[in-house]
């Protein structure tokens, strides 16, 4: 599921599995369908 969050007057969409945020619901939903619920490997 994707949660809608408002920060600094901007709406963000957050993946409930891993917490990544996106500026469009479509991107967040697409990401969530592939999400393995782990932190992304590119975040060190």
PDB file with SEQRES, HELIX, SHEET and CRYST1 records, atoms N, CA, C and O in Angstrom:
SEQRES   1 A   44  UNK UNK UNK UNK UNK UNK UNK UNK UNK UNK UNK UNK UNK          
SEQRES   2 A   44  UNK UNK UNK UNK UNK UNK UNK UNK UNK UNK UNK UNK UNK          
SEQRES   3 A   44  UNK UNK UNK UNK UNK UNK UNK UNK UNK UNK UNK UNK UNK          
SEQRES   4 A   44  UNK UNK UNK UNK UNK                                          
HELIX    1 AA1 UNK A   25  UNK A   34  1                                  10    
SHEET    1 AA1 3 UNK A   2  UNK A   7  0                                        
SHEET    2 AA1 3 UNK A  10  UNK A  15 -1                                        
SHEET    3 AA1 3 UNK A  21  UNK A  22 -1                                        
CRYST1    1.000    1.000    1.000  90.00  90.00  90.00 P 1           1          
ATOM      1  N   UNK A   1       0.848  -1.185   0.000  1.00  0.00           N  
ATOM      2  CA  UNK A   1       0.000   0.000   0.000  1.00  0.00           C  
ATOM      3  C   UNK A   1       0.893   1.248   0.000  1.00  0.00           C  
ATOM      4  O   UNK A   1       2.012   1.225   0.512  1.00  0.00           O  
ATOM      5  N   UNK A   2       0.389   2.303  -0.568  1.00  0.00           N  
ATOM      6  CA  UNK A   2       1.118   3.565  -0.649  1.00  0.00           C  
ATOM      7  C   UNK A   2       0.414   4.584   0.239  1.00  0.00           C  
ATOM      8  O   UNK A   2      -0.804   4.747   0.174  1.00  0.00           O  
ATOM      9  N   UNK A   3       1.200   5.265   1.069  1.00  0.00           N  
ATOM     10  CA  UNK A   3       0.648   6.289   1.956  1.00  0.00           C  
ATOM     11  C   UNK A   3       0.938   7.673   1.387  1.00  0.00           C  
ATOM     12  O   UNK A   3       1.996   7.904   0.802  1.00  0.00           O  
ATOM     13  N   UNK A   4       0.001   8.581   1.562  1.00  0.00           N  
ATOM     14  CA  UNK A   4       0.162   9.964   1.115  1.00  0.00           C  
ATOM     15  C   UNK A   4       0.632  10.798   2.300  1.00  0.00           C  
ATOM     16  O   UNK A   4       0.045  10.738   3.380  1.00  0.00           O  
ATOM     17  N   UNK A   5       1.702  11.581   2.092  1.00  0.00           N  
ATOM     18  CA  UNK A   5       2.286  12.397   3.142  1.00  0.00           C  
ATOM     19  C   UNK A   5       2.461  13.819   2.637  1.00  0.00           C  
ATOM     20  O   UNK A   5       2.836  14.021   1.482  1.00  0.00           O  
ATOM     21  N   UNK A   6       2.198  14.798   3.473  1.00  0.00           N  
ATOM     22  CA  UNK A   6       2.395  16.197   3.093  1.00  0.00           C  
ATOM     23  C   UNK A   6       3.583  16.748   3.865  1.00  0.00           C  
ATOM     24  O   UNK A   6       3.579  16.765   5.096  1.00  0.00           O  
ATOM     25  N   UNK A   7       4.607  17.201   3.134  1.00  0.00           N  
ATOM     26  CA  UNK A   7       5.796  17.798   3.744  1.00  0.00           C  
ATOM     27  C   UNK A   7       6.114  19.101   3.036  1.00  0.00           C  
ATOM     28  O   UNK A   7       6.240  19.143   1.813  1.00  0.00           O  
ATOM     29  N   UNK A   8       6.240  20.145   3.806  1.00  0.00           N  
ATOM     30  CA  UNK A   8       6.618  21.454   3.268  1.00  0.00           C  
ATOM     31  C   UNK A   8       5.710  21.888   2.117  1.00  0.00           C  
ATOM     32  O   UNK A   8       6.171  22.491   1.148  1.00  0.00           O  
ATOM     33  N   UNK A   9       4.426  21.578   2.229  1.00  0.00           N  
ATOM     34  CA  UNK A   9       3.475  21.988   1.218  1.00  0.00           C  
ATOM     35  C   UNK A   9       3.473  21.145  -0.039  1.00  0.00           C  
ATOM     36  O   UNK A   9       2.801  21.483  -1.014  1.00  0.00           O  
ATOM     37  N   UNK A  10       4.219  20.047  -0.030  1.00  0.00           N  
ATOM     38  CA  UNK A  10       4.292  19.154  -1.179  1.00  0.00           C  
ATOM     39  C   UNK A  10       3.750  17.789  -0.777  1.00  0.00           C  
ATOM     40  O   UNK A  10       4.016  17.310   0.326  1.00  0.00           O  
ATOM     41  N   UNK A  11       3.001  17.172  -1.657  1.00  0.00           N  
ATOM     42  CA  UNK A  11       2.474  15.837  -1.387  1.00  0.00           C  
ATOM     43  C   UNK A  11       3.467  14.793  -1.879  1.00  0.00           C  
ATOM     44  O   UNK A  11       3.922  14.842  -3.022  1.00  0.00           O  
ATOM     45  N   UNK A  12       3.799  13.846  -0.999  1.00  0.00           N  
ATOM     46  CA  UNK A  12       4.705  12.749  -1.318  1.00  0.00           C  
ATOM     47  C   UNK A  12       3.958  11.445  -1.105  1.00  0.00           C  
ATOM     48  O   UNK A  12       3.020  11.378  -0.310  1.00  0.00           O  
ATOM     49  N   UNK A  13       4.379  10.413  -1.818  1.00  0.00           N  
ATOM     50  CA  UNK A  13       3.764   9.098  -1.715  1.00  0.00           C  
ATOM     51  C   UNK A  13       4.836   8.119  -1.246  1.00  0.00           C  
ATOM     52  O   UNK A  13       5.889   7.983  -1.869  1.00  0.00           O  
ATOM     53  N   UNK A  14       4.547   7.442  -0.135  1.00  0.00           N  
ATOM     54  CA  UNK A  14       5.545   6.607   0.519  1.00  0.00           C  
ATOM     55  C   UNK A  14       5.189   5.130   0.407  1.00  0.00           C  
ATOM     56  O   UNK A  14       4.051   4.726   0.650  1.00  0.00           O  
ATOM     57  N   UNK A  15       6.177   4.345   0.038  1.00  0.00           N  
ATOM     58  CA  UNK A  15       6.023   2.892   0.001  1.00  0.00           C  
ATOM     59  C   UNK A  15       5.937   2.399   1.442  1.00  0.00           C  
ATOM     60  O   UNK A  15       6.852   2.635   2.230  1.00  0.00           O  
ATOM     61  N   UNK A  16       4.849   1.718   1.793  1.00  0.00           N  
ATOM     62  CA  UNK A  16       4.676   1.231   3.157  1.00  0.00           C  
ATOM     63  C   UNK A  16       5.610   0.074   3.494  1.00  0.00           C  
ATOM     64  O   UNK A  16       5.798  -0.248   4.667  1.00  0.00           O  
ATOM     65  N   UNK A  17       6.190  -0.548   2.485  1.00  0.00           N  
ATOM     66  CA  UNK A  17       7.075  -1.681   2.729  1.00  0.00           C  
ATOM     67  C   UNK A  17       8.487  -1.256   3.119  1.00  0.00           C  
ATOM     68  O   UNK A  17       9.063  -1.804   4.059  1.00  0.00           O  
ATOM     69  N   UNK A  18       9.054  -0.269   2.394  1.00  0.00           N  
ATOM     70  CA  UNK A  18      10.444   0.122   2.661  1.00  0.00           C  
ATOM     71  C   UNK A  18      10.613   1.578   3.071  1.00  0.00           C  
ATOM     72  O   UNK A  18      11.674   1.955   3.570  1.00  0.00           O  
ATOM     73  N   UNK A  19       9.581   2.411   2.869  1.00  0.00           N  
ATOM     74  CA  UNK A  19       9.658   3.801   3.298  1.00  0.00           C  
ATOM     75  C   UNK A  19      10.163   4.792   2.269  1.00  0.00           C  
ATOM     76  O   UNK A  19      10.230   5.986   2.560  1.00  0.00           O  
ATOM     77  N   UNK A  20      10.523   4.338   1.069  1.00  0.00           N  
ATOM     78  CA  UNK A  20      10.957   5.272   0.027  1.00  0.00           C  
ATOM     79  C   UNK A  20       9.804   6.197  -0.348  1.00  0.00           C  
ATOM     80  O   UNK A  20       8.645   5.783  -0.362  1.00  0.00           O  
ATOM     81  N   UNK A  21      10.129   7.451  -0.651  1.00  0.00           N  
ATOM     82  CA  UNK A  21       9.093   8.403  -1.030  1.00  0.00           C  
ATOM     83  C   UNK A  21       9.233   8.799  -2.496  1.00  0.00           C  
ATOM     84  O   UNK A  21      10.334   8.837  -3.045  1.00  0.00           O  
ATOM     85  N   UNK A  22       8.095   9.093  -3.112  1.00  0.00           N  
ATOM     86  CA  UNK A  22       8.020   9.458  -4.520  1.00  0.00           C  
ATOM     87  C   UNK A  22       7.109  10.660  -4.666  1.00  0.00           C  
ATOM     88  O   UNK A  22       6.238  10.892  -3.827  1.00  0.00           O  
ATOM     89  N   UNK A  23       7.308  11.428  -5.733  1.00  0.00           N  
ATOM     90  CA  UNK A  23       6.468  12.611  -5.943  1.00  0.00           C  
ATOM     91  C   UNK A  23       5.232  12.303  -6.769  1.00  0.00           C  
ATOM     92  O   UNK A  23       4.414  13.194  -6.997  1.00  0.00           O  
ATOM     93  N   UNK A  24       5.074  11.066  -7.224  1.00  0.00           N  
ATOM     94  CA  UNK A  24       3.840  10.698  -7.921  1.00  0.00           C  
ATOM     95  C   UNK A  24       3.334   9.354  -7.402  1.00  0.00           C  
ATOM     96  O   UNK A  24       4.113   8.446  -7.112  1.00  0.00           O  
ATOM     97  N   UNK A  25       2.028   9.252  -7.296  1.00  0.00           N  
ATOM     98  CA  UNK A  25       1.413   8.010  -6.814  1.00  0.00           C  
ATOM     99  C   UNK A  25       1.732   6.855  -7.765  1.00  0.00           C  
ATOM    100  O   UNK A  25       1.945   5.727  -7.320  1.00  0.00           O  
ATOM    101  N   UNK A  26       1.765   7.132  -9.067  1.00  0.00           N  
ATOM    102  CA  UNK A  26       2.036   6.092 -10.050  1.00  0.00           C  
ATOM    103  C   UNK A  26       3.423   5.479  -9.840  1.00  0.00           C  
ATOM    104  O   UNK A  26       3.579   4.258  -9.878  1.00  0.00           O  
ATOM    105  N   UNK A  27       4.428   6.330  -9.619  1.00  0.00           N  
ATOM    106  CA  UNK A  27       5.777   5.828  -9.374  1.00  0.00           C  
ATOM    107  C   UNK A  27       5.828   4.995  -8.100  1.00  0.00           C  
ATOM    108  O   UNK A  27       6.441   3.928  -8.075  1.00  0.00           O  
ATOM    109  N   UNK A  28       5.187   5.480  -7.049  1.00  0.00           N  
ATOM    110  CA  UNK A  28       5.193   4.759  -5.773  1.00  0.00           C  
ATOM    111  C   UNK A  28       4.506   3.411  -5.908  1.00  0.00           C  
ATOM    112  O   UNK A  28       4.987   2.412  -5.374  1.00  0.00           O  
ATOM    113  N   UNK A  29       3.388   3.373  -6.617  1.00  0.00           N  
ATOM    114  CA  UNK A  29       2.654   2.126  -6.802  1.00  0.00           C  
ATOM    115  C   UNK A  29       3.470   1.142  -7.636  1.00  0.00           C  
ATOM    116  O   UNK A  29       3.509  -0.051  -7.337  1.00  0.00           O  
ATOM    117  N   UNK A  30       4.121   1.651  -8.687  1.00  0.00           N  
ATOM    118  CA  UNK A  30       4.973   0.790  -9.518  1.00  0.00           C  
ATOM    119  C   UNK A  30       6.130   0.236  -8.698  1.00  0.00           C  
ATOM    120  O   UNK A  30       6.438  -0.953  -8.773  1.00  0.00           O  
ATOM    121  N   UNK A  31       6.766   1.099  -7.919  1.00  0.00           N  
ATOM    122  CA  UNK A  31       7.873   0.666  -7.073  1.00  0.00           C  
ATOM    123  C   UNK A  31       7.410  -0.421  -6.106  1.00  0.00           C  
ATOM    124  O   UNK A  31       8.067  -1.450  -5.954  1.00  0.00           O  
ATOM    125  N   UNK A  32       6.274  -0.183  -5.455  1.00  0.00           N  
ATOM    126  CA  UNK A  32       5.798  -1.113  -4.439  1.00  0.00           C  
ATOM    127  C   UNK A  32       5.526  -2.508  -5.018  1.00  0.00           C  
ATOM    128  O   UNK A  32       5.702  -3.513  -4.330  1.00  0.00           O  
ATOM    129  N   UNK A  33       5.102  -2.562  -6.264  1.00  0.00           N  
ATOM    130  CA  UNK A  33       4.841  -3.862  -6.881  1.00  0.00           C  
ATOM    131  C   UNK A  33       6.124  -4.684  -7.047  1.00  0.00           C  
ATOM    132  O   UNK A  33       6.069  -5.908  -7.159  1.00  0.00           O  
ATOM    133  N   UNK A  34       7.285  -4.003  -7.061  1.00  0.00           N  
ATOM    134  CA  UNK A  34       8.577  -4.688  -7.192  1.00  0.00           C  
ATOM    135  C   UNK A  34       9.381  -4.692  -5.906  1.00  0.00           C  
ATOM    136  O   UNK A  34      10.452  -5.297  -5.853  1.00  0.00           O  
ATOM    137  N   UNK A  35       8.891  -4.034  -4.874  1.00  0.00           N  
ATOM    138  CA  UNK A  35       9.656  -3.825  -3.646  1.00  0.00           C  
ATOM    139  C   UNK A  35       9.878  -5.130  -2.890  1.00  0.00           C  
ATOM    140  O   UNK A  35       8.968  -5.945  -2.742  1.00  0.00           O  
ATOM    141  N   UNK A  36      11.116  -5.309  -2.415  1.00  0.00           N  
ATOM    142  CA  UNK A  36      11.415  -6.503  -1.625  1.00  0.00           C  
ATOM    143  C   UNK A  36      11.463  -6.184  -0.126  1.00  0.00           C  
ATOM    144  O   UNK A  36      11.899  -7.008   0.677  1.00  0.00           O  
ATOM    145  N   UNK A  37      11.012  -4.982   0.239  1.00  0.00           N  
ATOM    146  CA  UNK A  37      10.903  -4.535   1.632  1.00  0.00           C  
ATOM    147  C   UNK A  37      12.258  -4.402   2.327  1.00  0.00           C  
ATOM    148  O   UNK A  37      12.333  -4.456   3.555  1.00  0.00           O  
ATOM    149  N   UNK A  38      13.310  -4.229   1.561  1.00  0.00           N  
ATOM    150  CA  UNK A  38      14.623  -3.968   2.115  1.00  0.00           C  
ATOM    151  C   UNK A  38      15.062  -2.579   1.681  1.00  0.00           C  
ATOM    152  O   UNK A  38      14.549  -2.026   0.709  1.00  0.00           O  
ATOM    153  N   UNK A  39      16.019  -2.024   2.415  1.00  0.00           N  
ATOM    154  CA  UNK A  39      16.531  -0.723   2.013  1.00  0.00           C  
ATOM    155  C   UNK A  39      17.197  -0.847   0.659  1.00  0.00           C  
ATOM    156  O   UNK A  39      17.844  -1.857   0.379  1.00  0.00           O  
ATOM    157  N   UNK A  40      17.051   0.158  -0.185  1.00  0.00           N  
ATOM    158  CA  UNK A  40      17.679   0.119  -1.511  1.00  0.00           C  
ATOM    159  C   UNK A  40      19.195  -0.012  -1.399  1.00  0.00           C  
ATOM    160  O   UNK A  40      19.808   0.569  -0.502  1.00  0.00           O  
ATOM    161  N   UNK A  41      19.791  -0.764  -2.297  1.00  0.00           N  
ATOM    162  CA  UNK A  41      21.236  -1.004  -2.252  1.00  0.00           C  
ATOM    163  C   UNK A  41      22.045   0.263  -2.509  1.00  0.00           C  
ATOM    164  O   UNK A  41      23.210   0.332  -2.117  1.00  0.00           O  
ATOM    165  N   UNK A  42      21.453   1.273  -3.161  1.00  0.00           N  
ATOM    166  CA  UNK A  42      22.203   2.480  -3.468  1.00  0.00           C  
ATOM    167  C   UNK A  42      22.245   3.462  -2.304  1.00  0.00           C  
ATOM    168  O   UNK A  42      22.944   4.471  -2.388  1.00  0.00           O  
ATOM    169  N   UNK A  43      21.520   3.198  -1.222  1.00  0.00           N  
ATOM    170  CA  UNK A  43      21.605   4.044  -0.044  1.00  0.00           C  
ATOM    171  C   UNK A  43      22.623   3.443   0.915  1.00  0.00           C  
ATOM    172  O   UNK A  43      22.420   2.359   1.460  1.00  0.00           O  
ATOM    173  N   UNK A  44      23.694   4.148   1.106  1.00  0.00           N  
ATOM    174  CA  UNK A  44      24.775   3.645   1.969  1.00  0.00           C  
ATOM    175  C   UNK A  44      24.742   4.319   3.313  1.00  0.00           C  
ATOM    176  O   UNK A  44      25.573   4.026   4.171  1.00  0.00           O  
TER     177      UNK A  44                                                      
END                                                                             
